[in-house]
């Protein structure tokens, strides 16, 4: 009787009142002790209200049934297929939707519906893969920000491929602990390409110069990423680099001069096909015919052999630098020693010397940054002392005689008076 009266009333009631009455009827269906006849009548009334012209009515029903395990399946299916303003609570929360239903909705739905599905708790890998494959950028961002989503590496790779050029997605992905090293490198490549196109398009530098700078930055990024991984992750990264044509002699030499012997040895293992233990043993010898044979088998240019031998010898004498801010950097003293030896060798090609000189400049600048950061971190300099120091530096700049400058061998090779100041 009550449901019959409700049906009669609801036909002519205002939309707002119809929505509130629908909300009450849906709650009664879920929590009230209705007789079988009343429950059937209530469900019939709710099914009728699916055709209501006002989305407020259907949204009220969706809000009530969104999280219910025992909601009427036919109503859930109808609400999920409704316009986004109605369907979003069902798509985001309803436990009655099957994975296949969600995949189909992702493939055919709008951006809003994809985003709602991406926010679901315990999102299965199949649905996450569908979003990664065909979802909008906004839904991909919702997906990678959802800690309850089951995301396989191939899904992350697809997101990187489709949306890695977007800053919000790139930053969120890089913050993930489970992101594989090749994908981190791919994101760095996306950023490099974006910046290269930007500065070239603005005519701030020539395309060739922009690409050259981008290539240098990619080499540094590769070594930095490799400094954080080991074992199978390192193997996967090296294989990715080889497949992408990026496992060059310059990169391998940079790895060695940066102290990353694991990346250096893994690269030789990948290129030579020898066992890891065999490569490690040959590298430990640091010279002779065995090392030459290993480098030749790895396909490295013969003109670089002298640089690799000098780098291994220098690493044995002066050791490797650690990490600075989590990123392995070139060791200035080692680079300069290798450069000195190669400049006196007759078989070293000019391109290698150019590369080593670039490494020397880079390592000197990086060492200067670290030195200044360490000084600034030690203590806050008194204003009067700072003024006196600046005045002294200005007097040095005006002086014509600088032959009496004494250089200290402290690992930084800075003017002794500047250090004292």
C-alpha positions as CSV (number, residue, x, y, z in Angstrom):
1,X,0.0,0.0,0.0
2,X,2.8,2.5,0.9
3,X,4.7,1.8,-2.2
4,X,1.6,2.2,-4.3
5,X,1.0,5.6,-2.7
6,X,4.6,6.5,-3.3
7,X,4.3,5.6,-7.0
8,X,1.2,7.8,-7.3
9,X,2.8,10.7,-5.5
10,X,6.2,10.6,-7.3
11,X,4.7,11.1,-10.7
12,X,3.9,14.7,-10.1
13,X,6.3,15.7,-7.3
14,X,9.2,18.3,-7.9
15,X,12.6,16.8,-8.9
16,X,14.2,17.7,-5.5
17,X,11.4,16.0,-3.6
18,X,11.5,13.0,-5.9
19,X,15.2,12.6,-5.3
20,X,14.9,12.7,-1.5
21,X,12.0,10.2,-1.6
22,X,14.0,7.9,-3.8
23,X,16.9,8.1,-1.4
24,X,14.6,7.1,1.5
25,X,13.0,4.2,-0.5
26,X,16.4,2.9,-1.5
27,X,17.6,2.9,2.1
28,X,14.4,1.2,3.2
29,X,15.1,-1.5,0.6
30,X,18.6,-2.1,2.1
31,X,18.0,-1.9,5.9
32,X,14.2,-2.2,6.6
33,X,12.5,-5.5,7.4
34,X,10.2,-5.5,4.4
35,X,7.9,-8.4,3.6
36,X,8.5,-10.2,0.3
37,X,5.6,-8.4,-1.3
38,X,6.8,-5.0,-0.1
39,X,10.4,-5.7,-1.2
40,X,9.2,-6.7,-4.7
41,X,7.1,-3.6,-4.9
42,X,9.9,-1.3,-3.7
43,X,12.3,-2.8,-6.2
44,X,9.7,-2.3,-9.0
45,X,9.4,1.3,-8.0
46,X,13.1,1.8,-8.0
47,X,13.4,0.2,-11.4
48,X,10.7,2.6,-12.6
49,X,12.7,5.5,-11.3
50,X,15.6,4.6,-13.5
51,X,13.6,6.3,-16.2
52,X,13.1,9.5,-14.3
53,X,13.9,12.5,-16.3
54,X,15.9,14.2,-13.6
55,X,19.5,12.9,-12.9
56,X,19.0,14.0,-9.3
57,X,16.7,11.1,-8.8
58,X,19.0,8.6,-10.3
59,X,22.0,10.1,-8.5
60,X,20.2,9.7,-5.2
61,X,19.7,6.1,-5.9
62,X,23.4,5.6,-6.9
63,X,24.6,7.3,-3.7
64,X,22.6,4.8,-1.6
65,X,23.5,1.7,-3.5
66,X,27.1,2.5,-4.4
67,X,28.8,0.5,-1.6
68,X,26.0,-2.0,-0.9
69,X,26.8,-5.7,-1.4
70,X,23.1,-6.7,-1.7
71,X,21.9,-3.9,-4.0
72,X,19.6,-5.1,-6.8
73,X,22.1,-6.2,-9.6
74,X,19.8,-4.9,-12.4
75,X,19.7,-1.4,-10.8
76,X,23.5,-1.4,-10.4
77,X,24.0,-2.3,-14.0
78,X,21.6,0.4,-15.2
79,X,23.2,3.1,-13.0
80,X,26.7,2.1,-14.1
81,X,25.7,2.8,-17.7
82,X,24.0,6.1,-16.9
83,X,25.5,9.5,-17.6
84,X,28.7,10.2,-15.6
85,X,27.1,12.5,-13.0
86,X,24.9,9.5,-12.0
87,X,27.3,6.6,-12.6
88,X,30.4,7.8,-10.8
89,X,29.6,6.6,-7.3
90,X,28.7,3.1,-8.7
91,X,31.8,2.9,-10.9
92,X,34.1,4.0,-8.0
93,X,32.7,1.9,-5.2
94,X,30.2,-0.8,-6.2
95,X,31.4,-4.3,-5.3
96,X,28.9,-5.8,-7.7
97,X,30.6,-4.8,-10.9
98,X,32.6,-7.6,-12.5
99,X,36.1,-7.0,-13.8
100,X,34.9,-7.6,-17.4
101,X,32.2,-5.0,-16.9
102,X,34.8,-2.5,-15.7
103,X,37.2,-3.2,-18.6
104,X,34.3,-2.7,-21.1
105,X,33.4,0.6,-19.5
106,X,37.0,1.8,-19.6
107,X,37.2,1.0,-23.3
108,X,34.0,2.9,-24.1
109,X,33.5,5.4,-21.3
110,X,34.4,9.0,-21.0
111,X,37.3,10.5,-19.0
112,X,35.3,10.9,-15.9
113,X,34.2,7.3,-15.8
114,X,37.7,6.1,-16.4
115,X,38.9,8.2,-13.5
116,X,36.2,6.9,-11.2
117,X,37.2,3.3,-12.0
118,X,40.9,4.1,-11.5
119,X,40.1,5.2,-8.0
120,X,38.5,1.9,-6.9
121,X,39.8,0.0,-3.9
122,X,41.6,-3.2,-4.7
123,X,41.6,-2.5,-8.5
124,X,42.6,-5.7,-10.2
125,X,45.6,-5.9,-12.7
126,X,43.3,-6.6,-15.7
127,X,41.3,-3.3,-15.2
128,X,44.5,-1.4,-14.4
129,X,46.0,-2.7,-17.7
130,X,42.9,-1.5,-19.6
131,X,43.3,2.0,-18.2
132,X,47.0,2.0,-19.0
133,X,46.3,0.9,-22.5
134,X,43.3,3.1,-23.6
135,X,42.6,5.4,-20.6
136,X,43.0,9.2,-20.7
137,X,45.9,11.0,-19.1
138,X,43.8,12.0,-16.2
139,X,42.7,8.4,-15.5
140,X,46.3,7.2,-15.8
141,X,47.3,9.8,-13.1
142,X,44.4,8.6,-10.9
143,X,45.6,5.0,-11.4
144,X,49.3,5.6,-10.4
145,X,48.2,7.6,-7.4
146,X,45.9,4.8,-6.2
147,X,47.9,2.7,-3.7
148,X,45.3,-0.1,-3.9
149,X,45.7,-0.6,-7.6
150,X,47.5,-3.8,-8.8
151,X,49.9,-2.3,-11.4
152,X,52.1,-4.6,-13.4
153,X,55.4,-3.3,-14.9
154,X,54.0,-3.7,-18.4
155,X,51.1,-1.4,-17.4
156,X,53.5,1.2,-16.0
157,X,55.6,0.9,-19.2
158,X,52.5,1.6,-21.3
159,X,51.7,4.7,-19.2
160,X,55.3,5.9,-19.6
161,X,55.0,5.4,-23.3
162,X,51.6,7.2,-23.7
163,X,51.8,9.9,-21.1
164,X,55.4,10.1,-19.9
165,X,55.8,13.6,-21.5
166,X,53.4,15.0,-18.9
167,X,55.0,16.5,-15.8
168,X,52.4,15.4,-13.3
169,X,52.5,11.8,-14.5
170,X,56.3,11.7,-14.7
171,X,56.8,13.1,-11.2
172,X,54.3,10.6,-9.7
173,X,55.8,7.7,-11.5
174,X,59.3,8.7,-10.4
175,X,58.1,8.8,-6.8
176,X,57.1,5.1,-6.9
177,X,59.5,2.6,-5.3
178,X,58.4,-0.2,-7.6
179,X,59.3,1.6,-10.9
180,X,61.9,-0.4,-12.8
181,X,65.2,1.3,-13.8
182,X,64.5,1.0,-17.6
183,X,61.2,2.9,-17.0
184,X,63.0,5.6,-15.0
185,X,65.4,6.0,-17.9
186,X,62.5,6.1,-20.4
187,X,60.9,9.0,-18.3
188,X,64.3,10.8,-18.4
189,X,64.3,10.4,-22.2
190,X,60.7,11.8,-22.4
191,X,61.8,14.8,-20.4
192,X,64.9,15.2,-22.4
193,X,63.0,15.1,-25.7
194,X,60.4,17.6,-24.4
195,X,63.0,20.1,-23.2
196,X,65.0,19.7,-26.5
197,X,61.9,20.5,-28.6
198,X,61.1,23.5,-26.3
199,X,64.4,25.2,-26.4
200,X,64.8,24.5,-30.2
201,X,61.3,25.8,-30.9
202,X,62.0,29.0,-28.9
203,X,65.3,29.4,-30.9
204,X,67.3,29.6,-27.7
205,X,69.8,27.3,-29.2
206,X,70.3,25.3,-32.3
207,X,68.7,21.8,-32.6
208,X,72.1,20.2,-32.8
209,X,73.4,22.0,-29.7
210,X,70.2,21.1,-27.8
211,X,70.5,17.4,-28.7
212,X,74.1,17.4,-27.7
213,X,73.3,18.8,-24.3
214,X,70.4,16.4,-23.9
215,X,72.6,13.4,-24.7
216,X,75.1,14.5,-22.0
217,X,72.3,14.8,-19.5
218,X,70.9,11.4,-20.5
219,X,74.4,9.8,-19.8
220,X,74.5,11.4,-16.4
221,X,70.9,10.3,-15.6
222,X,71.7,6.8,-16.7
223,X,74.7,6.5,-14.3
224,X,72.7,8.1,-11.5
225,X,69.8,5.6,-12.0
226,X,72.3,2.7,-12.1
227,X,73.8,3.9,-8.8
228,X,70.6,2.9,-7.0
229,X,70.1,-0.6,-8.4
230,X,71.9,-3.9,-8.2
231,X,71.7,-7.5,-9.4
232,X,68.8,-8.4,-11.7
233,X,67.7,-4.8,-11.9
234,X,71.1,-3.8,-13.2
235,X,71.0,-6.6,-15.8
236,X,67.6,-5.4,-17.0
237,X,68.9,-1.8,-17.3
238,X,72.0,-2.8,-19.3
239,X,69.9,-4.9,-21.7
240,X,67.5,-2.0,-22.1
241,X,70.4,0.3,-22.9
242,X,71.8,-2.1,-25.4
243,X,68.5,-2.6,-27.1
244,X,68.0,1.2,-27.3
245,X,71.5,1.6,-28.8
246,X,72.7,3.6,-25.7
247,X,75.3,1.2,-24.4
248,X,78.2,3.1,-25.9
249,X,81.9,3.3,-25.0
250,X,81.4,6.8,-23.7
251,X,78.7,5.7,-21.3
252,X,80.7,2.7,-20.1
253,X,83.7,4.9,-19.5
254,X,81.6,7.4,-17.6
255,X,80.3,4.6,-15.4
256,X,83.9,3.5,-14.6
257,X,85.1,7.0,-14.0
258,X,82.1,7.5,-11.7
259,X,82.9,4.6,-9.5
260,X,80.1,2.3,-10.7
261,X,82.0,-0.8,-11.3
262,X,78.9,-2.9,-11.3
263,X,77.5,-1.0,-14.3
264,X,80.9,-1.2,-16.0
265,X,81.2,-5.0,-15.5
266,X,77.6,-5.7,-16.3
267,X,78.0,-3.8,-19.6
268,X,81.1,-6.0,-20.5
269,X,79.1,-9.1,-19.6
270,X,76.3,-8.1,-21.8
271,X,78.5,-7.1,-24.8
272,X,81.1,-9.9,-24.5
273,X,78.8,-12.8,-23.6
274,X,81.3,-14.0,-21.0
275,X,80.3,-15.2,-17.5
276,X,80.1,-12.5,-14.8
277,X,82.8,-14.1,-12.7
278,X,85.2,-14.3,-15.7
279,X,84.6,-10.6,-16.5
280,X,85.2,-9.6,-12.9
281,X,88.5,-11.5,-12.8
282,X,89.7,-9.9,-16.0
283,X,88.8,-6.4,-14.7
284,X,90.6,-7.0,-11.4
285,X,93.8,-7.6,-13.3
286,X,93.4,-4.0,-14.7
287,X,95.7,-4.4,-17.6
288,X,97.6,-6.7,-20.0
289,X,96.5,-8.8,-22.9
290,X,93.5,-10.3,-21.0
291,X,91.8,-6.9,-20.5
292,X,92.6,-5.9,-24.1
293,X,91.0,-9.1,-25.3
294,X,87.9,-8.6,-23.1
295,X,87.4,-5.0,-24.4
296,X,87.9,-6.2,-28.0
297,X,85.4,-9.0,-27.5
298,X,82.9,-6.5,-26.1
299,X,83.2,-4.6,-29.4
300,X,84.6,-1.4,-27.9
301,X,86.7,0.8,-30.1
302,X,90.4,0.0,-29.9
303,X,91.2,3.7,-29.5
304,X,89.4,3.6,-26.1
305,X,91.5,0.7,-24.6
306,X,94.1,3.0,-23.2
307,X,91.5,5.1,-21.4
308,X,89.9,2.0,-19.8
309,X,93.3,0.7,-18.7
310,X,94.2,4.1,-17.2
311,X,90.9,4.4,-15.5
312,X,91.2,0.9,-13.9
313,X,94.7,1.7,-12.7
314,X,93.7,5.0,-11.3
315,X,90.8,3.5,-9.5
316,X,93.2,1.1,-7.8
317,X,95.4,3.9,-6.7
318,X,93.0,6.6,-5.6
319,X,89.8,4.7,-5.0
320,X,86.3,5.6,-6.0
321,X,84.2,8.5,-4.9
322,X,80.9,7.7,-3.1
323,X,77.6,9.3,-3.9
324,X,76.6,12.9,-3.6
325,X,72.8,13.5,-3.0
326,X,72.2,9.9,-4.0
327,X,73.8,10.3,-7.5
328,X,77.3,8.9,-8.4
329,X,79.5,11.6,-10.0
330,X,82.7,11.7,-11.9
331,X,85.9,11.7,-9.8
332,X,87.9,14.8,-10.9
333,X,91.4,13.5,-9.9
334,X,90.7,10.2,-11.7
335,X,89.4,11.9,-14.9
336,X,92.4,14.2,-15.0
337,X,94.8,11.3,-14.6
338,X,93.3,9.4,-17.4
339,X,93.2,12.5,-19.6
340,X,96.9,13.1,-18.9
341,X,97.9,9.5,-19.8
342,X,95.8,9.5,-22.9
343,X,97.2,12.9,-24.2
344,X,100.6,11.4,-24.2
345,X,99.6,8.1,-25.9
346,X,100.0,7.8,-29.6
347,X,97.0,5.5,-30.3
348,X,94.3,7.6,-28.7
349,X,91.9,9.2,-31.1
350,X,90.9,12.9,-30.9
351,X,87.2,12.2,-30.2
352,X,88.2,10.3,-27.1
353,X,90.3,13.2,-25.9
354,X,87.4,15.6,-26.5
355,X,85.2,13.3,-24.4
356,X,87.7,13.1,-21.6
357,X,88.2,16.9,-21.6
358,X,84.4,17.2,-21.3
359,X,84.5,14.8,-18.4
360,X,87.2,16.9,-16.8
361,X,85.3,20.1,-17.1
362,X,82.1,18.4,-15.8
363,X,83.9,16.8,-12.8
364,X,85.6,20.1,-11.9
365,X,82.3,22.0,-11.9
366,X,80.6,19.3,-9.9
367,X,83.4,19.3,-7.4
368,X,83.2,23.0,-7.0
369,X,79.5,22.8,-6.4
370,X,80.0,20.2,-3.7
371,X,82.8,22.2,-2.1
372,X,80.7,25.4,-1.9
373,X,77.7,23.4,-0.6
374,X,79.8,21.9,2.2
375,X,81.2,25.3,3.2
376,X,77.7,26.8,3.3
377,X,76.4,23.9,5.4
378,X,79.1,24.1,8.0
379,X,78.0,27.4,9.6
380,X,76.4,30.8,8.9
381,X,79.2,33.2,8.1
382,X,79.3,36.4,10.1
383,X,78.4,39.4,8.0
384,X,81.7,41.3,8.8
385,X,83.8,38.3,8.0
386,X,81.9,37.9,4.7
387,X,82.5,41.5,3.8
388,X,86.2,41.2,4.6
389,X,86.5,38.1,2.5
390,X,84.8,39.7,-0.5
391,X,87.1,42.7,-0.2
392,X,90.1,40.4,-0.2
393,X,88.9,38.6,-3.3
394,X,88.4,41.9,-5.1
395,X,92.0,42.9,-4.2
396,X,93.2,39.6,-5.7
397,X,91.3,40.4,-8.9
398,X,93.0,43.8,-9.2
399,X,96.5,42.3,-8.5
400,X,98.8,41.8,-11.5
401,X,101.1,39.4,-9.7
402,X,99.6,36.0,-9.0
403,X,102.6,33.8,-9.4
404,X,102.9,33.4,-5.6
405,X,99.6,31.5,-5.3
406,X,100.1,28.3,-3.5
407,X,98.0,25.3,-4.6
408,X,97.1,22.8,-1.9
409,X,96.7,19.1,-2.6
410,X,93.5,18.6,-0.6
411,X,91.4,16.8,-3.3
412,X,89.8,20.1,-4.4
413,X,92.8,21.9,-5.9
414,X,91.6,25.3,-4.9
415,X,93.7,28.4,-4.0
416,X,94.8,28.1,-0.4
417,X,93.9,31.7,0.3
418,X,90.4,31.3,-0.9
419,X,89.9,28.3,1.3
420,X,91.2,30.3,4.3
421,X,88.8,33.1,3.5
